Amino acid sequence: MTEAAGAPDKKSESVPETKGWLYKWTNYIKGYQKRWFVLQNGLLSYYRNQAEMAHTCRGTISLHGAIIHTEQYSCNFVVSNGGGTQTFHLRAASEVERQKWVTALELAKAKAIQLMESDDEDDGEGFPVEIDKQELGSAIKMMTARLEELKTCNDLIDKHGQALQRSVNDVELATNELSQNLVEQHVNQQLNPKLKILNERATLLKITSNAMINACGQFLELTQTQGRKWQRLLSHEREQRLRLEEMVEQLARQHSQLENQCKKTTAAGNNVKQQQHSGSSSSREEIKRKDMECRTDSGSSSDDEDDDFQDAIADQEYEDFTVSAPPQKRRNSSTTSRESEKSEGEMKLDEDDLSSDVDGYPPATINVVHRRSKSDSTEGPADPSTPIKRSAGNDTGRQRRTRIPDKPDISFSLWSIMKNCIGKDLSKIPVPVNFSEPLSMLQRLVEDFEYSDILDKAAACTDNCEQLAYVAAFTLSAYSTTAVRTGKPFNPLLGETYECDRRDDLGWRCISEQVMHHPPMVAQFCESASGSWKCWQEFTMRSKFKGKYLEIEPIGITHLEFTSSGNHYTWRKVKTVVHNIVIGKLWIDNCGEMEVVNHKTKDKCYLKFEPYSYFGGTPKKVTGTVNSNEDKVEWVLNGTWDSKLEGSKVIGEAVVKGKSSLEIGTSKTLWKRIPADPGSEKYYNFTRFTCELNEEEDHVAPTDTRNRPDQRLMEKGLWDEANAEKVRLEEKQRSVRRQRELEIELAQQEGREVRPYNPTWYSQEIDELNGGKLIHCYKGGYWESKEEQDWSKCPDIF
């Protein structure tokens, strides 16, 4: 189905509009999908339907330099741009329909090439152009050659002009000397040769000047021609960029409207369900009451009837909920085959065809029931049964600060920077301090130990599965403040360190170092003062801006070892997503699956961080199970990553409502978040523990984060000075890196051994529990150097 829409002016008649339905290949799941295509002004664009033409274009290919490929005895054809970066695989309803489209595309392509090659088009609506590096290089070479010719002509003119001036001076001098005493004939004999030379040099100057004028004209013509072409290119690129920005903003607004509508619809639906549920409950109670009255009046109820009635109300003694099953319990033959097809990397989804049901399949769940009892507390779960040993308290009597200066009220637009970072790795994008918080990533990772008392409880456990449940709670506590912390931590400089010695009050000490710069990588080691546990990790991440949200994927592994039991645990962190980058209030979600493994006993804990859903459910929900090495569920975990996690030991199985369910005992709180102080939103939503991290301290290493000037200035509210200092530090780091690269290059040329950069307090070792990969481990020496105040190993980074 093809339509041609003409217009009264000549330009529209020469470039007709072609539009109609075609089938476009989307992905291996959906195959070919029907799309509305429009060919106009040398651009082939498509939409999901005709109504979208007014506001949303799904994709566009410029036909200048495009490749049109057809298949014999088929309705299929392919259109791709010259660079091969965008390709449309299309199918028409018939061969006749395909031929109409191919003919129209070829004509539009030819017209586009003519418009590109035309140099007398000087209106502001020039055809969008595409210029490759070869054409640009040849144009620059030609202009350079013309410029060299101009320089040569200039030198010749200067040379001939000086010679002409000397000849004129000679003629004047000879005329003055001979005109006094010599006869006219003798004067003419003396002057004629000089006048001849003068005429020759004047002729050479005239010829050179004409050549100069011609070269200037050619150079001017060339620059005007290329200038008009590049001006059209620049205008087109500017229009395309503005159009893309408007589209992204429009999509963000539409997305926000859909979110609000979904929330309102969900809330209304929940209210209706609650009303229906309350009505049906009251109806059931009325029926039961009347039934009991009838039984009392008749007095003839049988034993069988009494048993049936008791079975019917027995389910009321249970509370039930569901938790996510371990990954292997969710796999079957069909999903495995689908995942293997995905892993080939050949399935590339179009942006307009992405939907939530393509990425995965509904996860399987385990039904869990808990028997109600009179002893259950209505105010909260039972206290932990494991005895807790804590430090005696703050022996030094040091008073730590409880807050930091308020955040300045300075307005800024995050979108103004992020719109240039779509699809890029943000670790390589310089970001001003306006979008940061006065903490380094080294300090942010130390926040993982804010609830280190969980590890003290876990160390005292005698049951391995109970200990694993506490370890899972510790991993969850690291996300407790991420929901309200939208600021970006400072990227540490290479060699930057951070020590946190809290043995006097919290019973542990930690040392971290930035061991790599690209990609940025932090190595951390923390140990208990009592020697009951030690924890170390290597942390790096990938961050990509996807247009409306920012996706942060942690890479690295964390180790935890308990001295008394010898249990060694490892886990990896889940993904963090920052929403509403373009419009609306920033909010953060953590989603994904985490597996905590005990490598000694082979017990495992599976945690599922549920992604936020517009259609109900508990926000920030986390569920999981602790499984023995025989894959038997021993503990059930349930909670949210921003408030608390409860754990319950599995005591058996029960049949409730006709379903087999796991029956659990009394739940106890494994972790509960300490609420932030009132008014913390004024100082970056920091907790009291976070405020203590950047407090100034004596006798730390010169590379310690607390000595970093730009971060300290930002904390004091001096953002302009902090930005200037940040630029200075980054430039210093770049110059050091360039010097190091130059030394490596010289060493390679001279055949000397190249010594790469080595961290000060860490060294790479083989991690047997991580497939034999190299991991940065603490090699010791920091605390000894601090005691002796010998910092000679530390580089000068600030």
ZAMARGU-4260 file (C-alpha; in steps of 0.2 Angstrom, whole numbers, plus 5000, padded with zeros to 4 digits):
<rodrens>
0) 5000/5000/5000 | 5009/5015/4994 | 5003/5033/4992 | 5012/5048/4984 | 5007/5065/4990
5) 5012/5079/4979 | 5013/5098/4982 | 5011/5113/4971 | 5029/5119/4972 | 5043/5112/4961
10) 5053/5105/4975 | 5039/5095/4982 | 5035/5089/4964 | 5053/5083/4961 | 5054/5074/4978
15) 5037/5066/4980 | 5032/5058/4997 | 5030/5039/4998 | 5022/5031/5012 | 5014/5014/5017
20) 5014/4998/5027 | 5030/4987/5027 | 5035/4973/5038 | 5051/4976/5047 | 5062/4963/5056
25) 5063/4966/5075 | 5071/4951/5084 | 5071/4932/5084 | 5056/4932/5096 | 5044/4943/5087
30) 5051/4941/5069 | 5043/4953/5056 | 5032/4967/5063 | 5020/4979/5054 | 5027/4997/5053
35) 5022/5013/5044 | 5036/5019/5033 | 5038/5037/5026 | 5050/5041/5012 | 5052/5060/5011
40) 5066/5073/5007 | 5079/5059/5005 | 5075/5051/5022 | 5067/5034/5025 | 5058/5034/5042
45) 5046/5022/5051 | 5033/5023/5065 | 5023/5010/5074 | 5007/5017/5067 | 5001/5033/5057
50) 4996/5042/5073 | 5015/5042/5079 | 5020/5053/5064 | 5015/5068/5074 | 5027/5065/5089
55) 5038/5050/5088 | 5050/5043/5075 | 5056/5026/5078 | 5071/5026/5066 | 5078/5035/5051
60) 5090/5032/5037 | 5097/5045/5025 | 5098/5039/5007 | 5113/5049/5002 | 5126/5035/5001
65) 5113/5022/5006 | 5114/5003/5000 | 5098/4995/4994 | 5099/4977/4992 | 5085/4965/4985
70) 5083/4947/4985 | 5078/4937/4969 | 5061/4929/4969 | 5057/4936/4986 | 5047/4951/4994
75) 5062/4955/5005 | 5074/4970/5003 | 5087/4978/5014 | 5091/4996/5016 | 5107/5002/5026
80) 5116/5018/5027 | 5134/5020/5020 | 5143/5016/5036 | 5133/5000/5040 | 5128/5007/5057
85) 5110/5006/5054 | 5100/4993/5043 | 5082/4990/5040 | 5077/4972/5035 | 5060/4974/5026
90) 5047/4964/5018 | 5033/4970/5006 | 5016/4962/5004 | 5020/4957/4986 | 5034/4958/4974
95) 5025/4972/4965 | 5024/4982/4981 | 5042/4978/4984 | 5047/4985/4967 | 5037/5001/4969
100) 5047/5004/4985 | 5064/5000/4978 | 5060/5011/4963 | 5055/5025/4974 | 5071/5023/4985
105) 5082/5023/4970 | 5075/5039/4964 | 5076/5047/4981 | 5094/5041/4982 | 5099/5049/4965
110) 5090/5065/4970 | 5099/5066/4986 | 5116/5064/4977 | 5112/5077/4965 | 5107/5089/4979
115) 5123/5085/4988 | 5134/5088/4972 | 5125/5105/4969 | 5135/5120/4974 | 5123/5133/4970
120) 5110/5128/4983 | 5111/5143/4995 | 5094/5142/5004 | 5094/5137/5023 | 5085/5121/5020
125) 5099/5112/5011 | 5098/5093/5010 | 5105/5084/5025 | 5123/5078/5021 | 5134/5064/5027
130) 5153/5067/5025 | 5166/5054/5027 | 5184/5055/5033 | 5191/5052/5016 | 5181/5067/5008
135) 5186/5078/5022 | 5204/5073/5021 | 5205/5077/5002 | 5196/5094/5004 | 5209/5099/5017
140) 5223/5093/5006 | 5217/5103/4992 | 5215/5119/5002 | 5232/5116/5009 | 5239/5115/4992
145) 5231/5131/4986 | 5237/5139/5002 | 5255/5134/4998 | 5253/5141/4980 | 5248/5157/4988
150) 5263/5157/4999 | 5274/5154/4984 | 5266/5168/4974 | 5268/5179/4988 | 5287/5175/4989
155) 5289/5178/4970 | 5280/5195/4971 | 5291/5200/4985 | 5307/5195/4976 | 5302/5203/4959
160) 5296/5219/4968 | 5313/5221/4977 | 5322/5218/4960 | 5310/5231/4951 | 5314/5243/4965
165) 5333/5241/4963 | 5331/5244/4944 | 5321/5260/4947 | 5334/5266/4958 | 5348/5262/4946
170) 5339/5271/4932 | 5336/5287/4942 | 5354/5287/4948 | 5361/5285/4930 | 5350/5298/4924
175) 5356/5311/4937 | 5374/5307/4933 | 5373/5308/4914 | 5361/5322/4912 | 5374/5335/4918
180) 5389/5334/4905 | 5385/5320/4892 | 5376/5323/4876 | 5359/5316/4873 | 5365/5301/4862
185) 5377/5295/4875 | 5363/5296/4889 | 5352/5286/4878 | 5366/5273/4876 | 5368/5271/4894
190) 5350/5271/4899 | 5342/5260/4886 | 5349/5243/4894 | 5343/5248/4911 | 5326/5253/4905
195) 5325/5236/4896 | 5329/5227/4912 | 5316/5238/4921 | 5303/5233/4909 | 5307/5215/4910
200) 5306/5215/4929 | 5289/5225/4928 | 5282/5212/4917 | 5288/5198/4929 | 5279/5207/4943
205) 5263/5209/4933 | 5263/5190/4928 | 5266/5185/4946 | 5253/5197/4952 | 5240/5189/4940
210) 5245/5172/4946 | 5243/5178/4964 | 5225/5185/4960 | 5220/5168/4951 | 5226/5158/4966
215) 5217/5169/4978 | 5201/5167/4967 | 5203/5148/4967 | 5206/5147/4985 | 5191/5159/4989
220) 5180/5148/4977 | 5186/5132/4986 | 5183/5139/5003 | 5166/5145/4999 | 5161/5129/4991
225) 5167/5118/5006 | 5160/5131/5018 | 5143/5130/5011 | 5144/5111/5012 | 5150/5111/5029
230) 5138/5124/5035 | 5124/5113/5029 | 5131/5098/5038 | 5133/5108/5054 | 5115/5115/5053
235) 5109/5097/5050 | 5118/5090/5064 | 5112/5104/5075 | 5094/5101/5070 | 5096/5082/5073
240) 5103/5085/5090 | 5090/5097/5095 | 5077/5085/5088 | 5084/5070/5098 | 5085/5080/5114
245) 5066/5085/5112 | 5062/5067/5108 | 5071/5061/5124 | 5063/5074/5135 | 5046/5070/5127
250) 5048/5052/5130 | 5053/5056/5148 | 5037/5066/5151 | 5026/5052/5143 | 5035/5039/5154
255) 5032/5050/5169 | 5013/5052/5164 | 5012/5033/5162 | 5020/5030/5179 | 5007/5041/5187
260) 4993/5034/5178 | 4999/5016/5183 | 5000/5021/5201 | 4983/5029/5201 | 4975/5014/5193
265) 4984/5002/5204 | 4979/5011/5220 | 4961/5012/5214 | 4961/4993/5210 | 4968/4989/5227
270) 4954/4999/5235 | 4941/4990/5226 | 4949/4973/5231 | 4950/4978/5249 | 4931/4983/5248
275) 4927/4967/5240 | 4937/4957/5252 | 4930/4966/5267 | 4912/4963/5260 | 4915/4945/5257
280) 4923/4942/5274 | 4908/4950/5283 | 4897/4939/5272 | 4907/4923/5277 | 4906/4928/5295
285) 4887/4930/5294 | 4885/4913/5285 | 4896/4905/5299 | 4886/4913/5313 | 4870/4907/5305
290) 4877/4890/5302 | 4882/4889/5320 | 4865/4894/5326 | 4857/4881/5316 | 4868/4868/5322
295) 4865/4873/5340 | 4846/4873/5338 | 4845/4856/5329 | 4858/4848/5340 | 4860/4834/5327
300) 4877/4838/5319 | 4887/4822/5315 | 4905/4819/5319 | 4909/4820/5300 | 4902/4837/5299
305) 4912/4843/5314 | 4928/4837/5306 | 4924/4845/5289 | 4921/4862/5298 | 4937/4861/5308
310) 4947/4857/5292 | 4939/4872/5284 | 4944/4884/5297 | 4961/4876/5300 | 4969/4887/5287
315) 4965/4902/5297 | 4979/4897/5309 | 4992/4901/5295 | 5000/4916/5288 | 5007/4913/5270
320) 5019/4922/5259 | 5030/4917/5244 | 5049/4918/5242 | 5059/4917/5226 | 5066/4899/5222
325) 5084/4896/5219 | 5090/4899/5201 | 5091/4880/5197 | 5074/4877/5203 | 5067/4889/5190
330) 5076/4881/5175 | 5068/4869/5163 | 5071/4862/5146 | 5062/4876/5137 | 5070/4891/5147
335) 5087/4883/5145 | 5086/4882/5126 | 5080/4899/5125 | 5094/4906/5136 | 5107/4896/5125
340) 5099/4905/5110 | 5101/4922/5118 | 5119/4918/5123 | 5124/4917/5105 | 5123/4936/5104
345) 5114/4936/5088 | 5097/4942/5095 | 5098/4961/5094 | 5081/4969/5100 | 5075/4985/5092
350) 5072/5000/5104 | 5054/5001/5099 | 5051/4982/5102 | 5058/4981/5119 | 5046/4975/5132
355) 5046/4967/5150 | 5041/4950/5144 | 5056/4948/5132 | 5070/4949/5144 | 5065/4934/5155
360) 5051/4923/5162 | 5041/4924/5177 | 5052/4917/5191 | 5046/4902/5201 | 5042/4904/5219
365) 5041/4894/5235 | 5026/4895/5246 | 5029/4898/5264 | 5017/4897/5279 | 5019/4902/5297
370) 5007/4895/5311 | 5000/4909/5321 | 5002/4908/5340 | 4996/4918/5355 | 5014/4921/5360
375) 5018/4930/5344 | 5022/4948/5347 | 5012/4961/5339 | 5026/4974/5340 | 5039/4965/5331
380) 5049/4948/5329 | 5057/4939/5343 | 5075/4944/5348 | 5089/4934/5341 | 5094/4918/5350
385) 5112/4920/5347 | 5122/4928/5361 | 5131/4944/5356 | 5148/4950/5361 | 5152/4968/5358
390) 5167/4980/5363 | 5167/4987/5380 | 5164/5005/5372 | 5174/5020/5367 | 5190/5018/5378
395) 5198/5034/5371 | 5183/5045/5375 | 5184/5053/5358 | 5168/5063/5353 | 5165/5061/5335
400) 5154/5074/5325 | 5136/5070/5321 | 5133/5080/5305 | 5142/5090/5292 | 5138/5107/5285
405) 5122/5109/5275 | 5122/5107/5256 | 5122/5124/5247 | 5106/5128/5239 | 5113/5129/5221
410) 5101/5124/5206 | 5109/5114/5192 | 5103/5103/5178 | 5109/5085/5178 | 5102/5083/5160
415) 5113/5097/5153 | 5128/5085/5156 | 5120/5068/5155 | 5113/5071/5138 | 5130/5070/5130
420) 5134/5054/5139 | 5121/5042/5132 | 5129/5025/5130 | 5145/5030/5137 | 5155/5023/5152
425) 5152/5037/5165 | 5169/5032/5174 | 5178/5042/5160 | 5166/5057/5160 | 5172/5072/5171
430) 5158/5077/5182 | 5158/5094/5192 | 5156/5092/5211 | 5138/5099/5209 | 5132/5081/5206
435) 5143/5073/5219 | 5143/5071/5238 | 5158/5075/5249 | 5163/5057/5250 | 5175/5046/5240
440) 5171/5029/5233 | 5184/5023/5246 | 5173/5029/5260 | 5157/5024/5252 | 5163/5006/5252
445) 5168/5007/5271 | 5149/5011/5274 | 5146/4992/5271 | 5153/4990/5289 | 5140/5002/5297
450) 5131/4986/5303 | 5147/4976/5307 | 5138/4970/5323 | 5129/4957/5311 | 5146/4949/5308
455) 5149/4948/5327 | 5133/4939/5329 | 5137/4928/5314 | 5154/4924/5322 | 5146/4918/5338
460) 5134/4906/5329 | 5137/4887/5330 | 5124/4883/5317 | 5132/4885/5299 | 5115/4889/5291
465) 5111/4902/5304 | 5128/4910/5301 | 5124/4911/5283 | 5108/4919/5286 | 5117/4933/5296
470) 5130/4935/5282 | 5115/4937/5270 | 5108/4951/5281 | 5126/4959/5281 | 5126/4960/5262
475) 5109/4967/5262 | 5113/4981/5275 | 5126/4988/5263 | 5111/4995/5252 | 5101/5003/5267
480) 5105/5021/5262 | 5106/5020/5243 | 5087/5024/5241 | 5090/5042/5246 | 5108/5044/5242
485) 5107/5051/5224 | 5124/5060/5224 | 5139/5053/5215 | 5155/5049/5226 | 5171/5056/5221
490) 5182/5045/5210 | 5198/5042/5219 | 5215/5046/5212 | 5227/5032/5208 | 5236/5028/5224
495) 5223/5037/5235 | 5220/5028/5252 | 5208/5028/5266 | 5210/5021/5283 | 5196/5019/5296
500) 5201/5013/5313 | 5186/5010/5324 | 5193/4997/5336 | 5189/5008/5351 | 5170/5008/5348
505) 5165/4997/5334 | 5178/4983/5335 | 5186/4984/5318 | 5198/4993/5306 | 5199/4995/5288
510) 5212/5000/5274 | 5207/5004/5256 | 5217/5009/5241 | 5213/5014/5223 | 5224/5001/5214
515) 5219/5005/5196 | 5212/5021/5187 | 5205/5014/5170 | 5194/5005/5174 | 5193/5013/5192
520) 5196/4999/5205 | 5197/4999/5224 | 5204/4986/5235 | 5199/4985/5253 | 5203/4974/5268
525) 5194/4975/5285 | 5197/4964/5300 | 5189/4962/5317 | 5199/4968/5333 | 5195/4952/5341
530) 5201/4942/5326 | 5185/4933/5324 | 5182/4938/5306 | 5191/4947/5291 | 5183/4953/5275
535) 5191/4959/5259 | 5185/4964/5242 | 5190/4971/5225 | 5177/4983/5218 | 5175/4990/5201
540) 5159/4994/5190 | 5152/4997/5173 | 5140/5012/5172 | 5130/5017/5157 | 5117/5030/5154
545) 5103/5023/5144 | 5093/5040/5140 | 5081/5040/5155 | 5090/5030/5168 | 5108/5026/5174
550) 5113/5008/5176 | 5127/5004/5188 | 5134/4986/5187 | 5146/4981/5201 | 5160/4970/5195
555) 5171/4961/5208 | 5170/4949/5222 | 5169/4950/5241 | 5177/4938/5253 | 5172/4935/5271
560) 5181/4922/5283 | 5177/4917/5301 | 5192/4912/5311 | 5184/4900/5323 | 5174/4890/5311
565) 5185/4892/5296 | 5169/4896/5285 | 5174/4906/5270 | 5160/4915/5260 | 5160/4925/5244
570) 5147/4935/5235 | 5144/4948/5221 | 5134/4964/5222 | 5118/4967/5212 | 5114/4981/5200
575) 5109/4998/5204 | 5098/5009/5193 | 5095/5028/5195 | 5079/5033/5187 | 5072/5050/5181
580) 5088/5057/5175 | 5079/5068/5162 | 5063/5074/5172 | 5056/5071/5189 | 5063/5067/5205
585) 5078/5055/5206 | 5075/5039/5214 | 5086/5023/5215 | 5082/5004/5214 | 5093/4989/5217
590) 5088/4973/5207 | 5095/4957/5203 | 5100/4940/5211 | 5114/4937/5223 | 5122/4921/5228
595) 5132/4919/5245 | 5142/4903/5245 | 5150/4895/5260 | 5165/4886/5251 | 5169/4875/5266
600) 5152/4867/5269 | 5145/4871/5251 | 5129/4879/5259 | 5122/4893/5248 | 5110/4908/5251
605) 5100/4914/5236 | 5093/4932/5237 | 5081/4940/5225 | 5081/4959/5224 | 5064/4962/5216
610) 5064/4976/5203 | 5051/4990/5206 | 5034/4987/5198 | 5021/5000/5193 | 5008/4987/5196
615) 5009/4984/5214 | 5019/4973/5225 | 5031/4978/5240 | 5044/4991/5234 | 5062/4986/5238
620) 5057/4968/5242 | 5070/4955/5245 | 5067/4937/5248 | 5078/4922/5248 | 5082/4905/5255
625) 5097/4897/5264 | 5100/4880/5256 | 5111/4866/5263 | 5124/4857/5253 | 5110/4844/5249
630) 5100/4858/5242 | 5087/4857/5256 | 5079/4874/5261 | 5085/4877/5279 | 5080/4895/5282
635) 5068/4907/5273 | 5073/4926/5272 | 5061/4940/5269 | 5062/4959/5270 | 5067/4975/5261
640) 5084/4982/5257 | 5081/4999/5265 | 5073/4994/5282 | 5075/4976/5288 | 5078/4958/5285
645) 5069/4944/5295 | 5074/4926/5295 | 5065/4910/5300 | 5071/4892/5302 | 5061/4879/5292
650) 5053/4866/5304 | 5044/4855/5291 | 5030/4855/5278 | 5012/4859/5279 | 4997/4857/5267
655) 4987/4873/5267 | 4973/4877/5255 | 4977/4862/5245 | 4996/4867/5242 | 5011/4859/5250
660) 5021/4873/5258 | 5036/4875/5269 | 5032/4878/5287 | 5043/4890/5297 | 5046/4894/5315
665) 5045/4911/5324 | 5054/4924/5313 | 5068/4935/5321 | 5076/4951/5315 | 5093/4948/5307
670) 5095/4966/5303 | 5086/4982/5305 | 5091/4999/5299 | 5095/5013/5311 | 5084/5028/5305
675) 5094/5044/5300 | 5094/5059/5311 | 5080/5072/5308 | 5085/5085/5295 | 5098/5074/5287
680) 5091/5078/5270 | 5099/5095/5272 | 5117/5087/5272 | 5116/5074/5258 | 5105/5061/5268
685) 5120/5056/5277 | 5118/5044/5292 | 5128/5048/5308 | 5141/5035/5304 | 5143/5042/5286
690) 5146/5060/5294 | 5160/5052/5304 | 5169/5045/5289 | 5177/5061/5282 | 5180/5069/5299
695) 5198/5076/5299 | 5211/5065/5308 | 5229/5067/5313 | 5243/5055/5308 | 5235/5047/5293
700) 5244/5044/5277 | 5247/5059/5265 | 5237/5050/5252 | 5222/5048/5263 | 5205/5054/5256
705) 5203/5066/5271 | 5218/5076/5264 | 5210/5078/5247 | 5207/5097/5245 | 5193/5097/5232
710) 5182/5085/5243 | 5186/5095/5259 | 5181/5112/5250 | 5165/5104/5244 | 5160/5098/5261
715) 5162/5116/5267 | 5150/5122/5254 | 5164/5131/5243 | 5159/5122/5227 | 5167/5134/5214
720) 5184/5132/5223 | 5181/5114/5224 | 5178/5113/5205 | 5194/5122/5202 | 5204/5111/5213
725) 5196/5096/5205 | 5202/5101/5188 | 5220/5104/5195 | 5220/5087/5203 | 5214/5078/5188
730) 5226/5087/5176 | 5241/5082/5188 | 5235/5064/5187 | 5235/5065/5168 | 5252/5072/5168
735) 5259/5059/5179 | 5251/5045/5168 | 5258/5053/5152 | 5275/5053/5160 | 5274/5035/5165
740) 5268/5030/5148 | 5283/5040/5140 | 5295/5031/5152 | 5288/5014/5147 | 5290/5018/5129
745) 5308/5023/5131 | 5311/5007/5141 | 5304/4997/5127 | 5314/5005/5114 | 5330/5003/5124
750) 5326/4985/5128 | 5325/4988/5147 | 5313/4979/5158 | 5296/4989/5160 | 5290/4991/5178
755) 5271/4994/5178 | 5263/5004/5192 | 5261/4994/5208 | 5249/4999/5222 | 5257/5004/5239
760) 5248/4992/5251 | 5241/4979/5239 | 5247/4966/5227 | 5239/4954/5215 | 5237/4936/5220
765) 5228/4921/5213 | 5210/4919/5219 | 5207/4900/5220 | 5189/4903/5224 | 5186/4914/5209
770) 5192/4903/5195 | 5210/4906/5197 | 5208/4925/5193 | 5220/4938/5200 | 5213/4949/5214
775) 5221/4963/5224 | 5225/4957/5242 | 5232/4967/5256 | 5250/4963/5259 | 5252/4972/5275
780) 5263/4986/5282 | 5251/5000/5283 | 5247/5000/5301 | 5266/4997/5305 | 5270/5013/5294
785) 5257/5023/5303 | 5264/5018/5320 | 5281/5023/5315 | 5274/5038/5304 | 5285/5032/5290
790) 5275/5037/5274 | 5290/5036/5262 | 5281/5023/5251 | 5267/5035/5248 | 5266/5044/5231
795) 5262/5063/5229 | 5245/5064/5222 | 5237/5079/5230
</rodrens>
